[in-house]
Amino acid sequence: MSEIRGAVRPFCVAIDYDDTFSTCPETWGKVIEVLRQAGARVFCVTFRRPDMVVTDFPGEVFYTAGRLKADFMHDLKQDVHVWVDDRPELIGENPERRRFREILNEAV
């Protein structure tokens, strides 16, 4: 049984590759396995281009080719709950969250 409770959609974790997963792939592999056993969907989202292939990540890899990661994943309709990244500025802000924040600011 999943340890993830109350999620209204699949709980997704995106892990960066360069200087994140690549720094200790064995440890990250164990963390990924624990997350998956708890019911999470875990994948890699990298700033790399598709021709810069990641071969050692245990699962699906998304290549943004220099686009902000949140925008890229949103366009693919891939929801991300948790981002693990050494360069959070490359994630950006989910467009839906950005619009929600704008609506809240307009209401004030």
C-alpha positions as CSV (number, residue, x, y, z in Angstrom):
1,M,0.0,0.0,0.0
2,S,1.2,3.5,-0.8
3,E,2.4,5.8,1.9
4,I,1.4,8.8,-0.1
5,R,-2.0,9.8,1.3
6,G,-4.7,12.2,0.1
7,A,-3.1,12.9,-3.3
8,V,-5.8,13.8,-5.8
9,R,-3.4,13.0,-8.7
10,P,-0.2,11.0,-9.0
11,F,2.5,12.3,-6.7
12,C,5.5,13.2,-9.0
13,V,9.1,14.0,-8.2
14,A,11.4,15.5,-10.8
15,I,15.1,15.1,-10.2
16,D,17.7,17.1,-12.1
17,Y,20.6,15.2,-13.6
18,D,23.8,17.3,-13.8
19,D,25.3,18.1,-10.4
20,T,22.3,16.5,-8.7
21,F,21.7,12.8,-9.6
22,S,25.2,12.6,-11.2
23,T,26.9,13.6,-8.0
24,C,25.9,10.3,-6.2
25,P,23.9,8.0,-8.5
26,E,23.9,5.0,-6.1
27,T,22.4,7.1,-3.3
28,W,19.9,8.8,-5.6
29,G,19.0,5.4,-7.0
30,K,18.1,4.2,-3.4
31,V,16.1,7.4,-2.8
32,I,14.2,6.9,-6.0
33,E,13.4,3.3,-5.1
34,V,12.0,4.4,-1.7
35,L,9.9,7.1,-3.4
36,R,8.5,4.6,-5.9
37,Q,7.8,2.0,-3.3
38,A,5.8,4.8,-1.5
39,G,3.7,5.3,-4.6
40,A,5.5,8.3,-6.2
41,R,6.3,8.7,-9.9
42,V,9.9,9.7,-10.2
43,F,11.6,10.9,-13.4
44,C,14.5,13.1,-14.5
45,V,14.1,16.6,-15.9
46,T,17.3,18.0,-17.4
47,F,18.3,21.2,-19.0
48,R,20.2,19.2,-21.6
49,R,19.3,18.8,-25.3
50,P,18.0,15.4,-26.4
51,D,21.3,14.6,-28.2
52,M,23.1,14.9,-24.8
53,V,21.7,11.5,-23.7
54,V,21.5,10.5,-20.0
55,T,22.1,6.8,-19.8
56,D,22.3,6.0,-16.1
57,F,19.1,7.5,-14.6
58,P,16.8,4.7,-13.5
59,G,13.7,5.8,-15.4
60,E,12.2,8.3,-17.8
61,V,14.3,11.4,-18.7
62,F,12.8,14.6,-20.1
63,Y,15.2,16.9,-22.0
64,T,14.1,20.6,-21.9
65,A,16.9,21.8,-24.4
66,G,17.4,25.0,-22.4
67,R,13.8,25.8,-21.6
68,L,12.6,26.5,-18.1
69,K,11.7,23.1,-16.6
70,A,8.3,24.0,-15.1
71,D,7.1,25.5,-18.4
72,F,8.4,22.5,-20.4
73,M,6.7,20.0,-18.2
74,H,3.5,22.0,-18.1
75,D,3.4,22.0,-21.9
76,L,3.7,18.2,-21.8
77,K,0.9,18.1,-19.2
78,Q,3.3,16.4,-16.7
79,D,2.5,17.6,-13.2
80,V,5.4,17.9,-10.8
81,H,4.9,18.1,-7.0
82,V,8.5,18.2,-5.9
83,W,11.6,19.4,-7.7
84,V,15.1,18.3,-6.7
85,D,17.6,20.6,-8.4
86,D,20.9,22.2,-7.6
87,R,19.9,25.2,-9.8
88,P,16.3,26.1,-8.9
89,E,16.4,29.1,-11.2
90,L,16.3,26.7,-14.1
91,I,12.9,25.3,-12.9
92,G,11.0,28.6,-13.1
93,E,7.4,28.7,-12.0
94,N,4.5,26.5,-13.1
95,P,2.3,28.6,-15.4
96,E,-0.8,27.6,-13.5
97,R,0.7,28.7,-10.2
98,R,1.9,31.9,-11.7
99,R,-1.6,32.7,-13.0
100,F,-3.2,31.9,-9.7
101,R,-0.7,34.2,-7.9
102,E,-1.5,37.0,-10.4
103,I,-5.3,36.5,-9.8
104,L,-4.7,36.7,-6.0
105,N,-2.6,39.9,-6.4
106,E,-5.3,41.5,-8.7
107,A,-7.9,40.8,-6.0
108,V,-6.0,42.7,-3.3
